[in-house]
Amino acid sequence: MVGGKKATVTVFSDAAVPEEIRHTMESLVREISWQLAGRDLPVELSEEEEIILGPDRAGLASMRDNLQPMLAFFVLLMETFAMASLISSEVLQRTVTALLVTPMRIWHFLAAKTIFGTGMALVLGFTLLALTGAFTTSNWSLLLVTMLLGAALFTSVAMVIGAAGKEFIDQLMYGLLFTVPLMIPCWVKR
């Protein structure tokens, strides 16, 4: 190829060398000969700098961002089961009846459980959202309001489940009955 003459190159290899490696070496020698001859490669390269194989997901939210609402929901769900179990055990052990003999009123008991359950859910939810990097300067107020409303909602659902379910299986069935419809907003695609 140099000076218009064709050159022949023989590539020697051991019999133990796999065929793929032999073909690779032949291609490498061919590429080197094109470079030495000062000619361009007999290949057309694409004008684009970047070729994306498959669907372009550059503008879409990441999987982690899509999973954050579901993780926050599961924190609230676990709080619901824990609070329902607490209330159910207090009803079964007659702790509520013993407390009502004192000057405490029923709304005092419900307010205390609501504040405790909502606070517990908020702390756990905020911890999870902070660990996953969900808070930004533009969305922290929205997340605060959403978690507060969700914690209050799930605490009230836990109180209903705890009062209705006397055993663990009852609590589980009532929990699924009430919380599965609450999962629907987490499944909706953004």
MDAnalysis code that builds the backbone (N, CA, C; Angstrom):
import MDAnalysis as mda
import numpy as np

u = mda.Universe.empty(570, n_residues=190, atom_resindex=np.repeat(np.arange(190), 3), trajectory=True)
u.add_TopologyAttr("name", ["N", "CA", "C"] * 190)
u.add_TopologyAttr("resid", np.arange(1, 191))
u.add_TopologyAttr("resname", ["MET", "VAL", "GLY", "GLY", "LYS", "LYS", "ALA", "THR", "VAL", "THR", "VAL", "PHE", "SER", "ASP", "ALA", "ALA", "VAL", "PRO", "GLU", "GLU", "ILE", "ARG", "HIS", "THR", "MET", "GLU", "SER", "LEU", "VAL", "ARG", "GLU", "ILE", "SER", "TRP", "GLN", "LEU", "ALA", "GLY", "ARG", "ASP", "LEU", "PRO", "VAL", "GLU", "LEU", "SER", "GLU", "GLU", "GLU", "GLU", "ILE", "ILE", "LEU", "GLY", "PRO", "ASP", "ARG", "ALA", "GLY", "LEU", "ALA", "SER", "MET", "ARG", "ASP", "ASN", "LEU", "GLN", "PRO", "MET", "LEU", "ALA", "PHE", "PHE", "VAL", "LEU", "LEU", "MET", "GLU", "THR", "PHE", "ALA", "MET", "ALA", "SER", "LEU", "ILE", "SER", "SER", "GLU", "VAL", "LEU", "GLN", "ARG", "THR", "VAL", "THR", "ALA", "LEU", "LEU", "VAL", "THR", "PRO", "MET", "ARG", "ILE", "TRP", "HIS", "PHE", "LEU", "ALA", "ALA", "LYS", "THR", "ILE", "PHE", "GLY", "THR", "GLY", "MET", "ALA", "LEU", "VAL", "LEU", "GLY", "PHE", "THR", "LEU", "LEU", "ALA", "LEU", "THR", "GLY", "ALA", "PHE", "THR", "THR", "SER", "ASN", "TRP", "SER", "LEU", "LEU", "LEU", "VAL", "THR", "MET", "LEU", "LEU", "GLY", "ALA", "ALA", "LEU", "PHE", "THR", "SER", "VAL", "ALA", "MET", "VAL", "ILE", "GLY", "ALA", "ALA", "GLY", "LYS", "GLU", "PHE", "ILE", "ASP", "GLN", "LEU", "MET", "TYR", "GLY", "LEU", "LEU", "PHE", "THR", "VAL", "PRO", "LEU", "MET", "ILE", "PRO", "CYS", "TRP", "VAL", "LYS", "ARG"])
u.atoms.positions = np.array([
    [0.808, -1.186, 0.000],
    [0.000, 0.000, 0.000],
    [0.859, 1.260, 0.000],
    [2.044, 1.174, 0.547],
    [2.914, 2.330, 0.573],
    [3.490, 2.523, -0.828],
    [3.395, 3.730, -1.340],
    [3.931, 4.012, -2.680],
    [3.094, 3.375, -3.771],
    [1.854, 3.027, -3.515],
    [0.972, 2.433, -4.503],
    [1.153, 0.957, -4.670],
    [2.099, 0.340, -3.972],
    [2.307, -1.100, -4.070],
    [1.583, -1.781, -2.922],
    [1.078, -2.943, -3.205],
    [0.408, -3.713, -2.175],
    [1.435, -4.506, -1.398],
    [1.234, -4.549, -0.100],
    [2.137, -5.319, 0.762],
    [1.363, -6.491, 1.332],
    [2.066, -7.583, 1.519],
    [1.459, -8.764, 2.114],
    [2.101, -8.992, 3.473],
    [1.263, -9.163, 4.450],
    [1.739, -9.390, 5.812],
    [1.199, -10.734, 6.263],
    [2.079, -11.546, 6.823],
    [1.668, -12.835, 7.355],
    [1.698, -12.747, 8.871],
    [0.585, -13.100, 9.491],
    [0.478, -13.073, 10.950],
    [0.633, -14.504, 11.440],
    [1.652, -14.736, 12.243],
    [1.905, -16.054, 12.800],
    [1.304, -16.123, 14.196],
    [0.712, -17.277, 14.512],
    [0.169, -17.456, 15.867],
    [0.274, -18.926, 16.248],
    [0.256, -19.161, 17.511],
    [0.312, -20.511, 18.054],
    [-1.027, -21.202, 17.795],
    [-1.022, -22.510, 17.703],
    [-2.259, -23.268, 17.466],
    [-3.220, -23.160, 18.637],
    [-2.694, -22.837, 19.832],
    [-3.547, -22.752, 21.021],
    [-4.276, -21.412, 21.116],
    [-3.926, -20.449, 20.266],
    [-4.580, -19.136, 20.312],
    [-5.987, -19.274, 19.726],
    [-6.998, -18.804, 20.446],
    [-8.378, -18.924, 19.935],
    [-8.558, -18.144, 18.630],
    [-9.523, -18.581, 17.861],
    [-9.767, -17.990, 16.551],
    [-10.152, -16.513, 16.664],
    [-10.872, -16.142, 17.723],
    [-11.277, -14.746, 17.891],
    [-10.052, -13.843, 18.043],
    [-9.049, -14.323, 18.781],
    [-7.831, -13.531, 18.982],
    [-7.069, -13.403, 17.666],
    [-7.045, -14.484, 16.868],
    [-6.356, -14.423, 15.566],
    [-7.004, -13.381, 14.657],
    [-8.341, -13.389, 14.592],
    [-9.046, -12.403, 13.764],
    [-8.800, -10.987, 14.283],
    [-8.718, -10.846, 15.583],
    [-8.459, -9.526, 16.164],
    [-7.063, -9.046, 15.783],
    [-6.098, -9.917, 15.826],
    [-4.726, -9.548, 15.461],
    [-4.636, -9.181, 13.980],
    [-5.334, -9.931, 13.129],
    [-5.348, -9.603, 11.700],
    [-5.962, -8.223, 11.469],
    [-7.020, -7.928, 12.168],
    [-7.649, -6.613, 12.038],
    [-6.727, -5.513, 12.536],
    [-5.992, -5.790, 13.624],
    [-5.055, -4.804, 14.164],
    [-3.941, -4.515, 13.161],
    [-3.390, -5.557, 12.522],
    [-2.330, -5.368, 11.518],
    [-2.881, -4.584, 10.326],
    [-4.100, -4.857, 9.912],
    [-4.729, -4.134, 8.801],
    [-4.892, -2.652, 9.156],
    [-5.304, -2.362, 10.368],
    [-5.471, -0.976, 10.814],
    [-4.127, -0.248, 10.854],
    [-3.094, -0.929, 11.358],
    [-1.759, -0.317, 11.426],
    [-1.246, -0.020, 10.015],
    [-1.495, -0.941, 9.063],
    [-1.025, -0.708, 7.684],
    [-1.740, 0.491, 7.059],
    [-3.005, 0.685, 7.345],
    [-3.723, 1.854, 6.833],
    [-3.132, 3.131, 7.440],
    [-2.788, 3.090, 8.708],
    [-2.207, 4.259, 9.358],
    [-0.825, 4.581, 8.774],
    [0.000, 3.539, 8.549],
    [1.339, 3.752, 7.987],
    [1.274, 4.295, 6.567],
    [0.261, 3.881, 5.823],
    [0.110, 4.355, 4.447],
    [-0.423, 5.780, 4.400],
    [-0.913, 6.294, 5.549],
    [-1.427, 7.660, 5.582],
    [-2.795, 7.801, 4.966],
    [-3.501, 6.740, 4.883],
    [-4.847, 6.779, 4.304],
    [-5.884, 6.715, 5.416],
    [-7.045, 7.229, 5.101],
    [-8.147, 7.142, 6.054],
    [-8.652, 5.710, 6.130],
    [-9.239, 5.411, 7.238],
    [-9.804, 4.076, 7.413],
    [-10.974, 3.879, 6.463],
    [-11.153, 2.677, 5.941],
    [-12.254, 2.438, 5.001],
    [-13.595, 2.300, 5.738],
    [-13.789, 3.163, 6.728],
    [-15.007, 3.114, 7.532],
    [-15.519, 4.530, 7.670],
    [-16.807, 4.714, 7.560],
    [-17.389, 6.035, 7.798],
    [-17.877, 6.100, 9.227],
    [-17.371, 7.086, 9.951],
    [-17.801, 7.277, 11.330],
    [-18.978, 8.238, 11.360],
    [-19.826, 8.071, 12.305],
    [-21.020, 8.897, 12.432],
    [-20.638, 10.331, 12.767],
    [-21.422, 11.274, 12.284],
    [-21.189, 12.690, 12.567],
    [-21.531, 13.024, 14.017],
    [-22.433, 12.267, 14.607],
    [-22.873, 12.551, 15.969],
    [-21.786, 12.192, 16.961],
    [-21.731, 12.966, 18.034],
    [-20.763, 12.664, 19.082],
    [-21.235, 11.503, 19.943],
    [-22.529, 11.377, 20.078],
    [-23.065, 10.398, 21.018],
    [-24.209, 9.646, 20.357],
    [-24.170, 8.358, 20.438],
    [-25.235, 7.520, 19.898],
    [-25.872, 6.798, 21.072],
    [-27.178, 6.934, 21.206],
    [-27.893, 6.324, 22.322],
    [-28.610, 5.089, 21.809],
    [-28.286, 3.955, 22.399],
    [-28.946, 2.717, 22.039],
    [-30.140, 2.526, 22.970],
    [-31.281, 2.230, 22.430],
    [-32.475, 2.053, 23.247],
    [-33.178, 3.385, 23.461],
    [-34.200, 3.380, 24.311],
    [-34.955, 4.629, 24.532],
    [-34.103, 5.661, 25.277],
    [-34.256, 6.916, 24.899],
    [-33.528, 8.002, 25.539],
    [-34.245, 8.387, 26.824],
    [-33.592, 8.161, 27.949],
    [-34.184, 8.449, 29.252],
    [-33.549, 9.678, 29.895],
    [-32.944, 10.515, 29.096],
    [-32.236, 11.668, 29.654],
    [-33.182, 12.633, 30.348],
    [-34.381, 12.824, 29.841],
    [-35.315, 13.777, 30.437],
    [-36.216, 13.183, 31.500],
    [-36.146, 11.891, 31.713],
    [-37.025, 11.237, 32.666],
    [-36.420, 11.226, 34.059],
    [-37.293, 11.093, 35.062],
    [-36.821, 10.997, 36.444],
    [-36.132, 9.650, 36.653],
    [-35.165, 9.642, 37.558],
    [-34.428, 8.405, 37.822],
    [-35.309, 7.435, 38.607],
    [-34.874, 6.185, 38.642],
    [-35.617, 5.162, 39.377],
    [-35.676, 5.508, 40.865],
    [-34.588, 6.061, 41.400],
    [-34.564, 6.441, 42.810],
    [-35.597, 7.523, 43.096],
    [-35.704, 8.506, 42.194],
    [-36.694, 9.563, 42.390],
    [-38.112, 9.025, 42.299],
    [-38.330, 8.052, 41.442],
    [-39.651, 7.442, 41.336],
    [-39.975, 6.568, 42.542],
    [-38.962, 6.034, 43.198],
    [-39.167, 5.137, 44.329],
    [-39.372, 5.879, 45.651],
    [-38.965, 7.131, 45.753],
    [-39.055, 7.869, 47.011],
    [-40.474, 7.980, 47.559],
    [-41.497, 8.294, 46.756],
    [-42.850, 8.335, 47.337],
    [-43.304, 6.983, 47.874],
    [-42.919, 5.910, 47.195],
    [-43.303, 4.575, 47.664],
    [-42.594, 4.241, 48.976],
    [-41.341, 4.625, 49.126],
    [-40.631, 4.389, 50.379],
    [-41.266, 5.168, 51.527],
    [-41.633, 6.423, 51.267],
    [-42.311, 7.220, 52.297],
    [-43.650, 6.583, 52.647],
    [-44.349, 6.065, 51.646],
    [-45.618, 5.384, 51.921],
    [-45.399, 4.163, 52.811],
    [-44.364, 3.390, 52.554],
    [-44.123, 2.192, 53.362],
    [-43.732, 2.545, 54.795],
    [-43.061, 3.662, 54.988],
    [-42.790, 4.110, 56.357],
    [-44.102, 4.402, 57.064],
    [-45.003, 5.089, 56.383],
    [-46.319, 5.382, 56.973],
    [-47.122, 4.103, 57.197],
    [-46.979, 3.152, 56.297],
    [-47.684, 1.879, 56.436],
    [-47.201, 1.107, 57.662],
    [-45.892, 1.070, 57.864],
    [-45.340, 0.387, 59.041],
    [-45.775, 1.088, 60.331],
    [-45.852, 2.414, 60.294],
    [-46.331, 3.154, 61.462],
    [-47.791, 2.797, 61.736],
    [-48.563, 2.597, 60.684],
    [-49.967, 2.223, 60.857],
    [-50.086, 0.889, 61.568],
    [-49.310, -0.092, 61.138],
    [-49.389, -1.401, 61.786],
    [-48.890, -1.351, 63.225],
    [-47.841, -0.579, 63.483],
    [-47.324, -0.465, 64.857],
    [-48.340, 0.232, 65.760],
    [-48.922, 1.310, 65.282],
    [-49.910, 2.050, 66.084],
    [-51.167, 1.224, 66.284],
    [-51.618, 0.504, 65.270],
    [-52.799, -0.351, 65.413],
    [-52.549, -1.448, 66.438],
    [-51.367, -2.020, 66.426],
    [-51.027, -3.041, 67.407],
    [-50.996, -2.459, 68.813],
    [-50.460, -1.264, 68.977],
    [-50.416, -0.602, 70.280],
    [-51.819, -0.335, 70.807],
    [-52.690, 0.220, 69.987],
    [-54.052, 0.528, 70.425],
    [-54.826, -0.744, 70.707],
    [-54.675, -1.755, 69.876],
    [-55.377, -3.020, 70.093],
    [-54.958, -3.662, 71.412],
    [-53.657, -3.656, 71.698],
    [-53.209, -4.245, 72.960],
    [-53.698, -3.431, 74.162],
    [-53.797, -2.108, 74.035],
    [-54.316, -1.288, 75.134],
    [-55.805, -1.524, 75.350],
    [-56.540, -1.774, 74.274],
    [-57.972, -2.077, 74.424],
    [-58.152, -3.461, 75.042],
    [-57.390, -4.453, 74.565],
    [-57.521, -5.823, 75.083],
    [-57.061, -5.955, 76.534],
    [-56.042, -5.230, 76.930],
    [-55.552, -5.303, 78.304],
    [-56.292, -4.339, 79.230],
    [-57.291, -3.687, 78.718],
    [-58.156, -2.759, 79.457],
    [-57.396, -1.560, 80.024],
    [-56.308, -1.184, 79.372],
    [-55.581, 0.014, 79.771],
    [-56.420, 1.249, 79.515],
    [-57.159, 1.260, 78.421],
    [-58.018, 2.397, 78.091],
    [-59.108, 2.552, 79.139],
    [-59.710, 1.454, 79.547],
    [-60.763, 1.504, 80.572],
    [-60.197, 2.011, 81.893],
    [-59.007, 1.554, 82.250],
    [-58.385, 2.006, 83.493],
    [-58.061, 3.497, 83.432],
    [-57.652, 3.992, 82.272],
    [-57.350, 5.418, 82.140],
    [-58.602, 6.278, 82.199],
    [-59.723, 5.729, 81.736],
    [-60.961, 6.512, 81.731],
    [-61.565, 6.653, 83.128],
    [-61.106, 5.892, 84.105],
    [-61.558, 6.036, 85.492],
    [-60.973, 7.314, 86.096],
    [-59.808, 7.707, 85.596],
    [-59.154, 8.934, 86.052],
    [-59.882, 10.141, 85.461],
    [-59.498, 11.370, 85.844],
    [-60.157, 12.559, 85.269],
    [-59.937, 12.733, 83.758],
    [-59.138, 11.894, 83.172],
    [-58.889, 11.991, 81.732],
    [-60.155, 11.670, 80.944],
    [-60.382, 12.408, 79.896],
    [-61.519, 12.180, 79.010],
    [-61.053, 11.387, 77.777],
    [-61.996, 10.853, 77.040],
    [-61.667, 10.039, 75.872],
    [-60.937, 10.865, 74.808],
    [-61.301, 12.133, 74.669],
    [-60.636, 12.949, 73.663],
    [-59.183, 13.218, 74.055],
    [-58.883, 13.224, 75.378],
    [-57.491, 13.357, 75.809],
    [-56.676, 12.146, 75.321],
    [-57.269, 10.967, 75.492],
    [-56.598, 9.740, 75.054],
    [-56.383, 9.748, 73.546],
    [-57.431, 10.103, 72.795],
    [-57.320, 10.132, 71.332],
    [-56.334, 11.196, 70.859],
    [-56.336, 12.348, 71.525],
    [-55.398, 13.416, 71.147],
    [-53.961, 12.980, 71.417],
    [-53.720, 12.327, 72.551],
    [-52.371, 11.868, 72.877],
    [-51.887, 10.835, 71.867],
    [-52.749, 9.889, 71.515],
    [-52.362, 8.865, 70.539],
    [-52.145, 9.480, 69.156],
    [-52.966, 10.453, 68.800],
    [-52.819, 11.105, 67.502],
    [-51.507, 11.882, 67.431],
    [-51.202, 12.619, 68.483],
    [-49.951, 13.386, 68.496],
    [-48.752, 12.452, 68.464],
    [-48.801, 11.383, 69.269],
    [-47.685, 10.427, 69.295],
    [-47.515, 9.742, 67.942],
    [-48.602, 9.228, 67.379],
    [-48.516, 8.516, 66.093],
    [-48.077, 9.414, 64.959],
    [-48.615, 10.627, 64.907],
    [-48.232, 11.565, 63.854],
    [-46.769, 11.968, 63.993],
    [-46.344, 12.231, 65.223],
    [-44.947, 12.597, 65.459],
    [-43.995, 11.473, 65.092],
    [-44.354, 10.242, 65.472],
    [-43.498, 9.099, 65.145],
    [-43.390, 8.914, 63.628],
    [-44.516, 9.030, 62.932],
    [-44.500, 8.874, 61.477],
    [-43.713, 9.997, 60.812],
    [-43.850, 11.217, 61.312],
    [-43.107, 12.338, 60.735],
    [-41.598, 12.159, 60.903],
    [-41.174, 11.775, 62.096],
    [-39.744, 11.596, 62.338],
    [-39.180, 10.502, 61.428],
    [-39.881, 9.371, 61.348],
    [-39.400, 8.280, 60.490],
    [-39.426, 8.666, 59.015],
    [-40.509, 9.331, 58.589],
    [-40.617, 9.748, 57.189],
    [-39.568, 10.774, 56.809],
    [-39.350, 11.771, 57.664],
    [-38.329, 12.780, 57.383],
    [-36.935, 12.175, 57.368],
    [-36.694, 11.230, 58.261],
    [-35.386, 10.572, 58.271],
    [-35.146, 9.844, 56.954],
    [-36.149, 9.105, 56.495],
    [-36.012, 8.388, 55.227],
    [-35.818, 9.348, 54.065],
    [-36.632, 10.404, 54.005],
    [-36.513, 11.349, 52.898],
    [-35.173, 12.083, 52.927],
    [-34.676, 12.372, 54.122],
    [-33.370, 13.031, 54.218],
    [-32.254, 12.086, 53.774],
    [-32.349, 10.809, 54.145],
    [-31.315, 9.849, 53.765],
    [-31.307, 9.571, 52.266],
    [-32.458, 9.667, 51.628],
    [-32.515, 9.421, 50.182],
    [-32.297, 10.692, 49.362],
    [-32.085, 11.821, 50.033],
    [-31.801, 13.070, 49.322],
    [-33.007, 13.665, 48.635],
    [-34.184, 13.513, 49.215],
    [-35.399, 14.006, 48.582],
    [-35.602, 15.502, 48.773],
    [-35.034, 16.073, 49.822],
    [-35.262, 17.485, 50.118],
    [-34.386, 18.381, 49.250],
    [-35.015, 19.361, 48.623],
    [-34.304, 20.413, 47.902],
    [-34.841, 21.744, 48.404],
    [-34.236, 22.817, 47.978],
    [-34.699, 24.136, 48.427],
    [-36.083, 24.465, 47.887],
    [-36.464, 23.855, 46.794],
    [-37.762, 24.169, 46.201],
    [-38.894, 23.261, 46.663],
    [-38.588, 22.075, 47.199],
    [-39.683, 21.152, 47.520],
    [-39.826, 20.831, 49.008],
    [-39.012, 21.392, 49.876],
    [-39.069, 21.002, 51.288],
    [-40.407, 21.349, 51.923],
    [-41.004, 22.491, 51.541],
    [-42.292, 22.859, 52.143],
    [-43.404, 21.922, 51.669],
    [-43.367, 21.539, 50.410],
    [-44.357, 20.599, 49.885],
    [-44.227, 19.239, 50.571],
    [-42.988, 18.772, 50.751],
    [-42.776, 17.497, 51.438],
    [-43.204, 17.571, 52.898],
    [-42.988, 18.701, 53.543],
    [-43.396, 18.873, 54.932],
    [-44.907, 18.761, 55.074],
    [-45.632, 19.466, 54.232],
    [-47.100, 19.429, 54.293],
    [-47.628, 18.050, 53.918],
    [-47.058, 17.450, 52.893],
    [-47.504, 16.129, 52.448],
    [-47.266, 15.071, 53.527],
    [-46.089, 15.098, 54.138],
    [-45.798, 14.123, 55.194],
    [-46.664, 14.359, 56.423],
    [-46.939, 15.607, 56.754],
    [-47.798, 15.906, 57.908],
    [-49.211, 15.399, 57.676],
    [-49.764, 15.672, 56.501],
    [-51.104, 15.172, 56.185],
    [-51.132, 13.647, 56.108],
    [-50.118, 13.064, 55.487],
    [-50.059, 11.605, 55.396],
    [-49.916, 10.948, 56.754],
    [-49.094, 11.534, 57.622],
    [-48.915, 10.973, 58.962],
    [-50.205, 11.051, 59.766],
    [-50.914, 12.168, 59.651],
    [-52.189, 12.295, 60.369],
    [-53.221, 11.313, 59.814],
    [-53.269, 11.161, 58.502],
    [-54.209, 10.221, 57.883],
    [-53.918, 8.787, 58.300],
    [-52.661, 8.393, 58.225],
    [-52.315, 7.015, 58.567],
    [-52.465, 6.745, 60.061],
    [-52.261, 7.755, 60.896],
    [-52.489, 7.582, 62.329],
    [-53.968, 7.370, 62.611],
    [-54.818, 8.121, 61.931],
    [-56.260, 7.920, 62.132],
    [-56.702, 6.556, 61.614],
    [-56.147, 6.122, 60.512],
    [-56.457, 4.777, 60.005],
    [-55.977, 3.720, 61.002],
    [-54.820, 3.940, 61.610],
    [-54.284, 2.995, 62.600],
    [-55.194, 2.916, 63.824],
    [-55.778, 4.029, 64.213],
    [-56.695, 4.012, 65.367],
    [-57.952, 3.200, 65.054],
    [-58.454, 3.347, 63.855],
    [-59.640, 2.566, 63.459],
    [-59.288, 1.078, 63.395],
    [-58.153, 0.757, 62.814],
    [-57.726, -0.643, 62.715],
    [-57.489, -1.231, 64.096],
    [-56.837, -0.469, 64.974],
    [-56.543, -0.951, 66.326],
    [-57.804, -1.178, 67.141],
    [-58.819, -0.338, 66.942],
    [-60.077, -0.511, 67.673],
    [-60.889, -1.670, 67.111],
    [-60.773, -1.920, 65.806],
    [-61.580, -2.973, 65.182],
    [-60.933, -4.350, 65.290],
    [-59.628, -4.421, 65.133],
    [-58.946, -5.713, 65.122],
    [-58.449, -6.105, 66.492],
    [-58.847, -7.278, 66.939],
    [-58.444, -7.732, 68.276],
    [-57.204, -8.622, 68.228],
    [-57.014, -9.344, 67.149],
    [-55.857, -10.218, 66.991],
    [-54.994, -9.699, 65.843],
    [-53.814, -10.278, 65.721],
    [-52.888, -9.830, 64.687],
    [-53.465, -10.020, 63.289],
    [-54.110, -11.150, 63.050],
    [-54.675, -11.418, 61.717],
    [-55.794, -10.431, 61.405],
    [-56.617, -10.118, 62.417],
    [-57.660, -9.106, 62.196],
    [-57.038, -7.762, 61.827],
    [-56.012, -7.388, 62.556],
    [-55.345, -6.113, 62.269],
    [-54.740, -6.122, 60.869],
    [-54.168, -7.238, 60.480],
    [-53.560, -7.339, 59.158],
    [-54.620, -7.220, 58.058],
    [-55.735, -7.902, 58.228],
    [-56.790, -7.840, 57.210],
    [-57.405, -6.441, 57.121],
    [-57.701, -5.840, 58.268],
    [-58.224, -4.470, 58.255],
    [-57.178, -3.500, 57.707],
    [-55.921, -3.745, 58.051],
    [-54.853, -2.892, 57.538],
    [-54.775, -2.934, 56.025],
    [-54.872, -4.132, 55.454],
    [-54.862, -4.247, 53.994],
    [-56.103, -3.612, 53.382],
    [-57.238, -3.782, 54.034],
    [-58.495, -3.212, 53.536],
    [-58.415, -1.689, 53.461],
    [-57.801, -1.082, 54.464],
    [-57.735, 0.375, 54.497],
    [-56.535, 0.954, 53.754],
    [-55.423, 0.250, 53.748],
    [-54.209, 0.858, 53.196],
    [-53.957, 0.563, 51.722],
    [-54.509, -0.499, 51.178],
    [-54.304, -0.765, 49.749],
    [-54.875, 0.358, 48.885],
    [-56.079, 0.885, 49.175],
    [-56.530, 2.037, 48.378],
    [-55.651, 3.276, 48.544],
    [-54.976, 3.392, 49.680],
    [-54.100, 4.545, 49.888],
    [-52.806, 4.425, 49.089],
    [-52.506, 3.231, 48.548],
    [-51.297, 3.046, 47.732],
    [-51.465, 3.574, 46.316],
    [-52.663, 3.781, 45.867],
    [-52.910, 4.136, 44.474],
    [-52.147, 5.398, 44.037],
    [-52.107, 6.471, 44.834],
    [-51.324, 7.623, 44.364],
    [-49.841, 7.341, 44.173],
    [-49.281, 6.363, 44.887],
    [-47.867, 6.030, 44.711],
    [-47.611, 5.297, 43.408],
    [-48.621, 4.616, 42.874],
    [-48.451, 3.838, 41.657],
    [-48.616, 4.675, 40.409],
    [-49.248, 5.832, 40.521],
    [-49.508, 6.647, 39.349],
    [-48.177, 7.180, 38.826],
    [-47.966, 7.044, 37.516],
    [-46.709, 7.503, 36.921],
    [-46.699, 9.022, 36.889],
    [-45.487, 9.561, 37.087],
    [-45.343, 11.017, 37.016],
    [-45.085, 11.441, 35.610],
])
